[in-house]
C-alpha cells in the first residue's frame, strides 16, 4: 500500500511539473498572456514548476484518506491510485511524443495498465472514459492504425489474464478461499475471464461479476441523490484538516478550511484550462468521473454516520466508505496544489521588489495544513 501510493505521488509530481511547464509558457499549446493581464515584467523563476509540483504532491499524499489507506495494506485501492497516476503521465508523454518514433508505446502502456489494474479492482478502469476522449481530441488517427491495434488487443488479453490466478489458487484448496472459483477446464476459466463473468466456469463467473454484492441497477437509487452527494462532501470535508474538529459530520469547524481547498482545486482546473485545452480534457474528464460520476455509479445507501434519525439501520452503509473516493481526493490534492501555485504567482506578481517569488513564498505554507492536522488521524498505530 505504501509503495504504490508513493509511486502515485511520483507520477503526480511529473504530471504537475508538465502542466506548470505549459502554463508558464514552455510547452506546446502553452498559454500566452492577454493584453492587460498581470505585470508584463514578471517572469516566474525556472524552478517554479518544481516547487509547484512538490506542493501539489504533498497535498495529494497527505489528504486524509490517501494517507490513511497508505499506512496499512487494508484494501486494494492504493494499487489503483498508482495505476491511475501512471496512466495520466503516460497519456501526457504520448501527447508530447506522438509524432516521434515509438511515441505510441506510451499510449499502449496506459491501456495495458488499465487492463492489468482491472484484475485488482475496477477502480483502475476509471480513467478510461477521459483517456478515450483525450485520444479522440489529440490524435484520433492512432486508433485506426493497424500496428496500434495489433499491439493493443494482445496487451489487453495479457493484462486481463492475471485473473487466471483465481482458479489456479482455488484449485490448491487454500484455507481462505472466498467464492471457491474452481474451474474444471482452462477453456471454461478463459470464457469467464474474457466475458467478465457472463459465460464459462460458473463459480469463477460469479466472483468476477461480483455476484456476492447484489447491487441494484444504478437507475434504482438506494438513497436520494442529495444524500449521496452529502455523503461525498462529508468525506471531502475530512481530507484537509481531519484533526481540526473531531466531528464526523460535514457541518463542522473544518468547513472554512474545506472550502479553501475546494476553491484552490477549482482554481487548479482553471490553471489546466489556461495551460493546455487538451490536458484539460483528460484531467477535467477524470475529475468529473471520480467525483460526480463516481457518486452516481456507486449508488450508496445512506451514509454510515449520516441521517441517524432515518431507520432501520440496514438502509445505511455498514461502515464509512471514504476509501472508495481515494482517487478523487488524491486528484483533488493535485488540483489544489496547482491552485495554490497560481495563488503564489499572483501574490508574487503584485509585489514590487526583487526576489518577489521568495517574498511571497509564505503563501505556500497552506500546503502544510493537511500534513499537520491529519498526522495523528491517518496513523493506524494501536488500531487493531
JOPE-V574739 format. One record per helix or strand of 2 or more residues. SS is the DSSP state (a for helix, b for strand). FROM is the first residue (numbers start at 1). LEN is the number of residues. Records with the same first field share a line. If there is no record, write none. Layout:
SS->FROM-LEN + FROM-LEN
//
This chain:
a->2-22 + 48-15 + 64-7 + 77-21 + 104-15 + 122-4 + 128-17 + 146-25 + 186-9 + 202-7 + 211-3 + 225-14 + 242-3 + 255-21 + 277-22 + 313-3 + 322-29 + 356-23
//
